[in-house]
Amino acid sequence: MKNLRLRRLLILLALGLPALACNFPGLARVPAPDDQVEALRQTMDAMLAQEQAAATPEATAPAPDTLPGIPPPPQENGPFFTYTAQSGDTLPAVAARFGVSPGEISAPQAIPPAGLIDPGLPLIIPNVLPPAAYPHAVMPDSEVVYSPTALDFDTLSFVARAGGYLSRYGETVDGEWLSGAQIVERLAVETSTNPRLLLALLEYRSHWLLGDPRDTAQQQYPLGFYNGDYRGLYPELSLAVRYLSQGYYGWRRGSLTEMEFTDGSRLRLAPGLNAGTAAVQVLFSHLMTPSEWEAALYGSDSFPVLYQRLYGDPWELAAGIGPLLPAGLAQPPLELPFLPGGLWSLTGGPHIAWGEGSPPGALDFAPVTGEPACSVSAAWATAAAAGIVVRSQRNVVVLDLDGDGREQTGWDLLYMHVADQERVLPGATLAVDAPIGHPSCQGGRATGSHVHLARKYNGEWLSAGGPLPFTLSGWVAQESARAYEGILVKGDQIVTARPDGSHQSSISR
């Protein structure tokens, strides 16, 4: 405690020196000195409070049932559960989580067999599972994905004000030197993972945000995976995002119902959890034994406790925006991403939207032009709807369809493998069919020039063949059991995905 107070005093004294700006080389949007003094003063107060709480035997985590907005566990009623449907629920996924068939679930109104269930609808489900361990939610969905709750969060400024090791750190990513804050922001934006969550993970595991790692091991492995293939900030955070995505989207689809801990033991996830909690539970299971995991998520000095101290109550933030996937959500009209009259091929059916763990949300289209396999095509990929270009970099273009210019809200379309030359610029306002850029092999692995197209809503990646099927010019995507397979259906017409672009994959407008 004494050392921490001394450190606070030294930091505050240092703020009066004219060399302050040199403490954060390469960081943009550093606050004015007066703001920085107050921010660091608050940060040090939070650190002192945290240390005092950890040293007090009677300190406890907030009681889960008393937090505002937290989804309640299912209520047992003899041989049945009463479960309140949550945002993103589907009948097949809920049935898989509760270990029953879809036909065994009933409700006061008709339940869509494959579409989204309205949040708040009570479902009556047979009670066939043993009592669930850890049924209480710990993190809302909106704090896992890069959602509207983080619209005003400035990652670079927050890291600079925190003043910890992360604010002084940097490493090379894809040949480019990035500061620690820039690495967090890049991963957050590209994978649509909430940057607040990533920063809190770094602080909880190795004190990178507010303090300093205790040893060389924490410098090289800030999250503690200790996998030689993932050494450094960017690789370890990338691995964390993969596990978060596997938990989040696996729970959404009903394909993930249990987790495995580092000692090889397994535990079934409580069936009434939300996707955000499943994501965090799964991530921590890859880092810990069951007893460590329990303390980390439900103990008095847990990760959720730290999260609330850093940012306030996440459930109140979530309540402020409502369900991520609200009742009645429907995809807006979209056209195929090329001009009428052109002949293209469906070279990839539903497959990962962005990175391992994301849902099979993307479709691949390649122009039929006779050009060499990986040349920059002369053909144009075009805007499937009117919108604003909110991102155009590293061979990716993101088109915001709701017109607010924010990637975290509403509908967004992501185009990948768009060539550097003649790619549309950020800030451009496009009409439907306006040119986006040329299909290529640039920006990721590819065997032929094509464009990869995926959707997000409120920051959440959407499955192409899921409850809101990807529909383009009336063609509706359907998944196969294997990634990259699948079909597009329009009336009695069927187009089959073929990576070689053979005849069955041809499609035109």
C-alpha positions as CSV (number, residue, x, y, z in Angstrom):
1,M,0.0,0.0,0.0
2,K,2.8,2.4,0.9
3,N,4.6,1.7,-2.4
4,L,1.4,2.4,-4.3
5,R,0.8,5.7,-2.6
6,L,4.4,6.7,-3.4
7,R,4.0,5.7,-7.0
8,R,0.8,7.9,-7.1
9,L,2.7,10.8,-5.8
10,L,5.6,10.4,-8.2
11,I,3.2,10.2,-11.2
12,L,1.3,13.3,-10.1
13,L,4.5,15.2,-9.6
14,A,5.8,14.1,-13.0
15,L,2.7,15.5,-14.7
16,G,3.9,19.0,-14.0
17,L,7.1,18.5,-16.0
18,P,7.2,19.9,-19.6
19,A,8.4,16.5,-21.0
20,L,4.9,14.9,-20.5
21,A,4.2,14.5,-24.2
22,C,7.3,12.3,-24.6
23,N,5.8,9.7,-22.3
24,F,3.4,8.5,-25.0
25,P,5.3,8.4,-28.4
26,G,3.1,7.6,-31.4
27,L,-0.2,7.9,-29.5
28,A,-2.9,10.2,-31.0
29,R,-5.5,12.1,-29.1
30,V,-3.6,12.5,-25.8
31,P,-5.8,14.5,-23.4
32,A,-4.8,18.0,-22.2
33,P,-2.5,18.0,-19.1
34,D,-5.3,19.1,-16.7
35,D,-7.6,16.2,-17.9
36,Q,-4.7,13.8,-17.6
37,V,-4.0,14.8,-14.0
38,E,-7.6,14.2,-13.1
39,A,-7.8,10.9,-15.0
40,L,-4.6,9.6,-13.5
41,R,-5.7,10.7,-10.0
42,Q,-8.9,8.7,-10.5
43,T,-6.9,5.7,-11.8
44,M,-4.6,5.7,-8.8
45,D,-7.7,6.0,-6.5
46,A,-9.2,3.0,-8.2
47,M,-5.9,1.0,-7.7
48,L,-5.9,1.9,-4.0
49,A,-9.5,0.9,-3.7
50,Q,-8.8,-2.4,-5.4
51,E,-5.9,-3.2,-3.2
52,Q,-7.9,-2.4,-0.1
53,A,-10.8,-4.6,-1.2
54,A,-8.5,-7.5,-1.9
55,A,-6.9,-7.1,1.6
56,T,-10.3,-7.1,3.4
57,P,-11.5,-10.6,4.3
58,E,-15.2,-9.8,4.1
59,A,-14.9,-8.2,0.6
60,T,-17.3,-10.0,-1.8
61,A,-18.4,-9.8,-5.4
62,P,-21.7,-8.1,-6.2
63,A,-24.6,-10.5,-5.7
64,P,-25.6,-11.6,-9.2
65,D,-29.3,-11.4,-8.6
66,T,-29.1,-7.8,-7.4
67,L,-27.3,-6.4,-10.5
68,P,-29.7,-4.4,-12.8
69,G,-30.5,-5.9,-16.2
70,I,-28.8,-9.3,-15.5
71,P,-30.7,-12.2,-17.1
72,P,-32.2,-14.5,-14.4
73,P,-31.4,-18.2,-14.4
74,P,-34.3,-20.4,-15.6
75,Q,-36.9,-21.1,-12.9
76,E,-37.6,-24.7,-12.0
77,N,-41.2,-25.7,-11.8
78,G,-41.3,-29.4,-11.1
79,P,-40.4,-31.3,-14.2
80,F,-40.1,-28.1,-16.3
81,F,-38.0,-24.9,-16.6
82,T,-39.5,-21.5,-17.4
83,Y,-36.8,-19.8,-19.4
84,T,-37.0,-16.2,-20.7
85,A,-35.8,-15.9,-24.3
86,Q,-32.8,-13.7,-24.8
87,S,-31.6,-11.7,-27.8
88,G,-30.3,-14.0,-30.5
89,D,-32.0,-17.1,-29.3
90,T,-33.4,-19.6,-31.8
91,L,-35.4,-22.7,-31.1
92,P,-32.7,-25.2,-32.3
93,A,-30.0,-23.5,-30.1
94,V,-32.2,-23.3,-27.0
95,A,-33.1,-27.0,-27.4
96,A,-29.5,-28.0,-27.7
97,R,-28.5,-26.0,-24.6
98,F,-31.3,-27.6,-22.5
99,G,-30.7,-31.1,-23.9
100,V,-34.2,-31.5,-25.4
101,S,-35.7,-31.6,-28.9
102,P,-37.2,-28.4,-30.4
103,G,-40.7,-30.1,-30.4
104,E,-40.6,-30.4,-26.6
105,I,-40.4,-26.6,-26.0
106,S,-43.7,-24.7,-25.8
107,A,-44.6,-21.0,-25.3
108,P,-47.7,-18.8,-25.0
109,Q,-47.3,-17.9,-28.7
110,A,-45.9,-19.7,-31.8
111,I,-42.1,-20.1,-31.8
112,P,-40.4,-19.6,-35.1
113,P,-38.8,-23.0,-36.1
114,A,-35.6,-21.4,-37.4
115,G,-35.8,-17.6,-36.9
116,L,-35.0,-15.4,-34.0
117,I,-37.3,-15.7,-30.9
118,D,-38.5,-12.4,-29.6
119,P,-36.5,-11.5,-26.4
120,G,-38.6,-11.8,-23.3
121,L,-40.9,-14.6,-24.5
122,P,-41.3,-17.3,-21.7
123,L,-40.4,-20.8,-22.9
124,I,-41.5,-24.0,-21.1
125,I,-38.8,-26.6,-21.3
126,P,-38.5,-30.1,-19.9
127,N,-36.1,-30.3,-17.0
128,V,-33.8,-33.2,-18.1
129,L,-30.4,-31.9,-17.0
130,P,-28.7,-32.1,-13.6
131,P,-28.7,-28.9,-11.6
132,A,-26.5,-26.4,-13.4
133,A,-23.2,-25.2,-11.9
134,Y,-22.6,-21.4,-12.1
135,P,-25.9,-20.4,-13.7
136,H,-25.4,-16.6,-13.0
137,A,-24.4,-14.3,-15.9
138,V,-21.2,-12.4,-15.6
139,M,-21.0,-10.3,-18.9
140,P,-23.6,-8.9,-21.2
141,D,-23.4,-9.6,-24.9
142,S,-22.8,-6.0,-25.7
143,E,-19.5,-5.9,-23.8
144,V,-18.1,-8.9,-25.7
145,V,-18.8,-7.7,-29.3
146,Y,-17.8,-4.2,-30.4
147,S,-21.4,-2.8,-29.9
148,P,-23.1,0.5,-29.5
149,T,-22.1,0.6,-25.8
150,A,-18.5,1.3,-26.9
151,L,-19.3,4.1,-29.3
152,D,-17.7,6.8,-27.2
153,F,-14.8,4.7,-25.9
154,D,-11.4,6.0,-27.1
155,T,-9.0,3.2,-26.7
156,L,-5.8,5.2,-27.3
157,S,-6.7,8.0,-24.9
158,F,-7.8,5.5,-22.2
159,V,-4.5,3.6,-22.4
160,A,-2.5,6.8,-22.3
161,R,-4.3,8.0,-19.2
162,A,-4.0,4.7,-17.5
163,G,-0.2,5.1,-17.8
164,G,0.7,1.4,-17.4
165,Y,3.1,-0.8,-19.3
166,L,0.7,-1.0,-22.2
167,S,1.1,2.8,-22.8
168,R,4.8,2.3,-23.3
169,Y,4.7,-0.9,-25.3
170,G,4.9,-1.6,-29.0
171,E,5.6,-4.4,-31.4
172,T,5.6,-5.1,-35.2
173,V,2.4,-6.5,-36.7
174,D,2.4,-7.5,-40.4
175,G,5.5,-5.4,-40.9
176,E,4.1,-2.3,-39.2
177,W,5.2,-1.0,-35.8
178,L,2.1,-0.5,-33.6
179,S,1.8,0.8,-30.1
180,G,0.1,-1.4,-27.5
181,A,-3.1,0.7,-27.7
182,Q,-3.1,0.5,-31.5
183,I,-2.8,-3.3,-31.3
184,V,-5.9,-3.4,-29.0
185,E,-7.8,-1.1,-31.3
186,R,-6.9,-2.9,-34.5
187,L,-8.0,-6.3,-33.1
188,A,-11.2,-4.8,-31.7
189,V,-12.2,-3.2,-35.0
190,E,-11.2,-6.1,-37.3
191,T,-12.7,-8.9,-35.1
192,S,-15.6,-6.8,-33.7
193,T,-14.5,-7.5,-30.1
194,N,-15.2,-4.9,-27.5
195,P,-11.9,-3.0,-26.7
196,R,-12.9,-2.5,-23.1
197,L,-13.0,-6.3,-22.6
198,L,-9.5,-6.8,-24.1
199,L,-8.1,-4.0,-21.9
200,A,-9.7,-5.5,-18.8
201,L,-8.3,-8.9,-19.6
202,L,-4.8,-7.5,-19.9
203,E,-5.1,-5.7,-16.5
204,Y,-6.6,-8.8,-14.8
205,R,-4.0,-11.2,-16.1
206,S,-0.8,-9.2,-15.9
207,H,-1.5,-5.5,-14.9
208,W,-0.5,-4.2,-18.3
209,L,-3.2,-1.4,-18.2
210,L,-2.7,0.3,-14.8
211,G,0.7,-1.1,-13.7
212,D,3.5,-3.3,-14.9
213,P,4.0,-7.1,-15.5
214,R,5.7,-8.7,-12.6
215,D,8.3,-10.7,-14.6
216,T,9.6,-11.6,-18.1
217,A,6.9,-14.3,-18.6
218,Q,4.1,-11.7,-18.2
219,Q,5.9,-9.4,-20.6
220,Q,6.0,-12.1,-23.3
221,Y,2.7,-13.7,-22.5
222,P,0.4,-11.0,-21.1
223,L,-2.7,-13.3,-20.9
224,G,-0.8,-16.4,-19.8
225,F,-1.5,-18.9,-22.6
226,Y,2.3,-19.7,-22.6
227,N,2.1,-21.1,-26.2
228,G,5.3,-20.5,-28.0
229,D,3.4,-20.0,-31.3
230,Y,1.5,-17.1,-29.7
231,R,4.2,-14.9,-28.0
232,G,3.6,-11.2,-27.7
233,L,0.6,-8.9,-27.3
234,Y,-0.9,-9.2,-30.7
235,P,-0.7,-13.1,-30.9
236,E,-2.0,-13.6,-27.4
237,L,-4.9,-11.2,-27.8
238,S,-5.7,-12.9,-31.1
239,L,-5.9,-16.2,-29.4
240,A,-8.1,-14.7,-26.7
241,V,-10.4,-13.3,-29.4
242,R,-10.6,-16.8,-31.0
243,Y,-11.7,-18.4,-27.7
244,L,-14.2,-15.6,-27.0
245,S,-15.7,-16.0,-30.5
246,Q,-15.9,-19.8,-30.2
247,G,-17.8,-19.3,-26.9
248,Y,-20.0,-16.5,-28.1
249,Y,-21.0,-17.8,-31.5
250,G,-21.0,-21.4,-30.5
251,W,-23.5,-20.6,-27.8
252,R,-25.6,-18.6,-30.3
253,R,-25.7,-21.6,-32.6
254,G,-26.2,-24.2,-29.9
255,S,-23.1,-26.1,-31.1
256,L,-21.2,-25.4,-27.8
257,T,-22.6,-26.7,-24.6
258,E,-19.5,-27.6,-22.5
259,M,-16.0,-26.3,-21.8
260,E,-12.7,-28.0,-21.0
261,F,-10.3,-26.7,-18.4
262,T,-6.5,-26.7,-18.5
263,D,-6.4,-29.9,-16.3
264,G,-8.6,-31.7,-18.9
265,S,-11.8,-31.7,-16.8
266,R,-15.0,-30.7,-18.5
267,L,-18.1,-28.8,-17.4
268,R,-21.5,-28.3,-19.1
269,L,-22.4,-24.6,-19.3
270,A,-25.6,-23.7,-17.5
271,P,-28.4,-23.7,-20.2
272,G,-29.9,-20.3,-19.3
273,L,-26.7,-18.2,-19.8
274,N,-26.3,-15.4,-22.3
275,A,-23.8,-15.5,-25.2
276,G,-21.5,-12.9,-23.6
277,T,-21.2,-15.0,-20.4
278,A,-20.6,-18.2,-22.3
279,A,-17.8,-16.4,-24.2
280,V,-16.0,-15.2,-21.0
281,Q,-16.5,-18.6,-19.3
282,V,-15.0,-20.4,-22.3
283,L,-12.0,-18.1,-22.5
284,F,-11.1,-18.4,-18.9
285,S,-11.5,-22.2,-19.1
286,H,-8.6,-22.2,-21.6
287,L,-6.4,-20.4,-19.0
288,M,-7.3,-22.1,-15.7
289,T,-8.2,-25.1,-13.6
290,P,-11.8,-25.3,-12.3
291,S,-10.9,-23.8,-8.9
292,E,-8.9,-20.9,-10.4
293,W,-11.8,-20.4,-12.9
294,E,-14.4,-20.2,-10.1
295,A,-12.4,-17.5,-8.2
296,A,-11.7,-15.6,-11.4
297,L,-15.3,-15.3,-12.4
298,Y,-17.3,-15.6,-9.2
299,G,-14.9,-14.7,-6.4
300,S,-14.5,-11.5,-4.3
301,D,-11.5,-10.3,-6.5
302,S,-12.9,-11.6,-9.8
303,F,-12.7,-10.3,-13.3
304,P,-16.3,-9.0,-13.3
305,V,-15.4,-7.0,-10.1
306,L,-12.4,-5.5,-11.9
307,Y,-14.5,-4.8,-15.0
308,Q,-17.1,-2.8,-13.0
309,R,-14.3,-0.8,-11.2
310,L,-12.8,0.1,-14.6
311,Y,-16.0,1.0,-16.5
312,G,-19.0,1.0,-14.3
313,D,-21.8,-1.6,-14.3
314,P,-21.8,-3.3,-17.7
315,W,-25.4,-4.4,-17.3
316,E,-26.5,-0.8,-17.0
317,L,-24.6,0.0,-20.2
318,A,-26.3,-2.9,-21.9
319,A,-29.7,-1.9,-20.7
320,G,-29.1,1.5,-22.3
321,I,-29.0,0.1,-25.8
322,G,-31.6,-2.7,-25.5
323,P,-31.2,-6.2,-27.1
324,L,-28.4,-6.4,-29.7
325,L,-30.7,-8.3,-32.0
326,P,-34.1,-6.8,-31.3
327,A,-37.5,-8.3,-31.9
328,G,-38.6,-8.0,-35.5
329,L,-35.1,-7.6,-36.9
330,A,-34.9,-8.2,-40.7
331,Q,-32.2,-7.8,-43.2
332,P,-32.6,-4.8,-45.5
333,P,-32.8,-5.4,-49.3
334,L,-29.4,-6.3,-50.7
335,E,-28.2,-6.8,-54.2
336,L,-25.5,-9.2,-55.4
337,P,-22.1,-7.4,-55.2
338,F,-21.6,-6.9,-58.9
339,L,-23.4,-5.1,-61.7
340,P,-26.4,-6.4,-63.7
341,G,-25.4,-8.4,-66.8
342,G,-22.1,-9.6,-65.4
343,L,-21.4,-13.4,-64.9
344,W,-19.8,-14.4,-61.6
345,S,-19.3,-17.6,-59.6
346,L,-20.3,-18.5,-56.1
347,T,-16.8,-19.9,-55.2
348,G,-17.5,-20.1,-51.4
349,G,-20.7,-20.9,-49.6
350,P,-21.1,-20.0,-45.9
351,H,-17.8,-19.9,-44.1
352,I,-16.2,-17.9,-41.2
353,A,-17.0,-14.2,-41.4
354,W,-13.7,-13.1,-39.9
355,G,-11.2,-15.3,-38.1
356,E,-11.5,-18.7,-36.4
357,G,-14.5,-18.8,-34.1
358,S,-16.6,-16.3,-36.0
359,P,-19.9,-17.8,-37.5
360,P,-20.2,-19.1,-41.1
361,G,-21.3,-15.6,-42.2
362,A,-19.4,-15.0,-45.4
363,L,-20.0,-15.8,-49.1
364,D,-17.3,-15.6,-51.8
365,F,-18.0,-14.4,-55.3
366,A,-15.5,-14.4,-58.2
367,P,-15.9,-12.7,-61.6
368,V,-15.9,-15.0,-64.7
369,T,-13.5,-13.1,-66.9
370,G,-10.8,-15.6,-68.0
371,E,-8.1,-13.6,-66.2
372,P,-5.1,-15.3,-64.5
373,A,-6.1,-16.9,-61.2
374,C,-4.7,-14.3,-58.7
375,S,-4.5,-11.2,-60.9
376,V,-6.3,-8.0,-59.9
377,S,-9.5,-8.4,-61.8
378,A,-10.7,-5.7,-64.2
379,A,-14.3,-6.4,-62.9
380,W,-15.7,-4.3,-60.1
381,A,-17.2,-5.4,-56.8
382,T,-20.1,-3.1,-56.1
383,A,-22.2,-1.8,-53.2
384,A,-25.0,-4.2,-52.3
385,A,-26.9,-1.3,-50.8
386,A,-26.5,2.4,-50.3
387,G,-24.3,3.4,-47.4
388,I,-21.2,5.2,-46.1
389,V,-17.7,3.7,-46.3
390,V,-16.5,3.6,-42.6
391,R,-13.3,1.6,-43.2
392,S,-11.1,1.0,-46.2
393,Q,-7.7,-0.4,-45.3
394,R,-5.6,-3.6,-45.6
395,N,-7.8,-4.8,-48.5
396,V,-11.0,-4.5,-46.5
397,V,-13.9,-2.2,-47.1
398,V,-16.8,-1.8,-44.6
399,L,-20.0,-0.2,-45.8
400,D,-22.3,1.2,-43.1
401,L,-25.9,1.0,-44.2
402,D,-27.7,3.0,-41.5
403,G,-26.0,6.3,-42.5
404,D,-24.5,7.2,-39.1
405,G,-20.9,6.4,-40.1
406,R,-20.4,4.1,-37.1
407,E,-19.4,0.5,-37.6
408,Q,-20.7,-0.5,-34.2
409,T,-24.3,0.3,-34.9
410,G,-26.9,-1.2,-37.2
411,W,-26.2,-3.0,-40.4
412,D,-22.7,-3.2,-41.9
413,L,-21.3,-5.1,-44.9
414,L,-17.7,-6.2,-45.0
415,Y,-15.9,-6.8,-48.3
416,M,-12.5,-8.5,-48.2
417,H,-9.8,-9.2,-50.8
418,V,-10.4,-5.8,-52.4
419,A,-7.3,-4.7,-54.3
420,D,-5.3,-1.7,-53.3
421,Q,-5.7,0.0,-56.6
422,E,-8.9,2.1,-57.1
423,R,-10.3,0.9,-53.8
424,V,-13.0,3.3,-52.5
425,L,-11.9,5.7,-49.9
426,P,-13.2,6.1,-46.3
427,G,-16.0,8.6,-45.9
428,A,-17.4,8.0,-49.4
429,T,-21.2,8.0,-49.6
430,L,-22.3,5.3,-52.1
431,A,-25.4,4.5,-53.9
432,V,-26.4,0.9,-54.6
433,D,-24.2,-0.6,-57.4
434,A,-21.5,2.0,-56.9
435,P,-18.0,0.6,-57.3
436,I,-16.2,-0.7,-54.2
437,G,-13.0,-2.0,-55.8
438,H,-11.5,-4.9,-57.7
439,P,-11.6,-8.5,-56.6
440,S,-8.1,-9.9,-55.9
441,C,-6.1,-12.3,-53.7
442,Q,-4.8,-9.5,-51.6
443,G,-5.5,-9.4,-47.9
444,G,-5.4,-13.0,-46.7
445,R,-5.2,-16.5,-48.1
446,A,-6.9,-17.0,-51.5
447,T,-6.4,-19.3,-54.5
448,G,-8.2,-17.0,-56.9
449,S,-9.4,-13.4,-57.2
450,H,-12.7,-13.0,-55.5
451,V,-14.6,-10.8,-53.0
452,H,-15.5,-12.1,-49.5
453,L,-18.8,-10.6,-48.3
454,A,-20.1,-10.8,-44.7
455,R,-22.7,-8.9,-42.5
456,K,-22.8,-7.5,-39.0
457,Y,-25.6,-6.0,-36.9
458,N,-24.8,-3.9,-33.9
459,G,-21.3,-5.3,-34.0
460,E,-22.4,-9.0,-34.0
461,W,-21.4,-11.2,-37.0
462,L,-24.4,-13.0,-38.5
463,S,-24.5,-16.5,-39.9
464,A,-25.2,-16.5,-43.7
465,G,-27.6,-19.5,-43.4
466,G,-28.8,-18.7,-39.9
467,P,-32.0,-17.2,-38.5
468,L,-31.5,-14.1,-40.7
469,P,-30.3,-15.7,-43.9
470,F,-28.0,-13.8,-46.2
471,T,-30.3,-12.7,-49.1
472,L,-28.9,-11.0,-52.2
473,S,-31.1,-10.0,-55.2
474,G,-33.6,-12.6,-53.9
475,W,-31.0,-15.4,-53.6
476,V,-31.1,-17.0,-50.1
477,A,-28.1,-18.6,-48.6
478,Q,-28.3,-22.1,-47.1
479,E,-25.4,-23.7,-45.2
480,S,-23.9,-27.1,-45.7
481,A,-22.3,-29.3,-43.0
482,R,-18.9,-28.3,-44.3
483,A,-17.6,-24.8,-44.6
484,Y,-17.4,-23.2,-48.1
485,E,-20.1,-25.6,-49.4
486,G,-23.7,-24.6,-49.5
487,I,-26.1,-23.1,-52.0
488,L,-28.0,-20.0,-53.0
489,V,-31.7,-20.6,-53.7
490,K,-34.2,-18.3,-55.6
491,G,-37.5,-19.9,-56.3
492,D,-36.8,-23.2,-58.1
493,Q,-33.3,-22.0,-59.1
494,I,-30.2,-23.3,-57.2
495,V,-26.6,-22.2,-57.4
496,T,-24.1,-24.5,-55.8
497,A,-20.8,-23.2,-54.3
498,R,-17.8,-24.5,-56.2
499,P,-14.2,-23.3,-55.5
500,D,-13.2,-24.0,-59.1
501,G,-16.0,-21.8,-60.4
502,S,-17.5,-24.6,-62.5
503,H,-20.8,-24.3,-64.3
504,Q,-23.1,-25.1,-61.4
505,S,-21.7,-22.1,-59.5
506,S,-22.5,-19.4,-62.1
507,I,-24.8,-16.6,-61.1
508,S,-25.8,-13.3,-62.6
509,R,-28.2,-10.4,-62.0
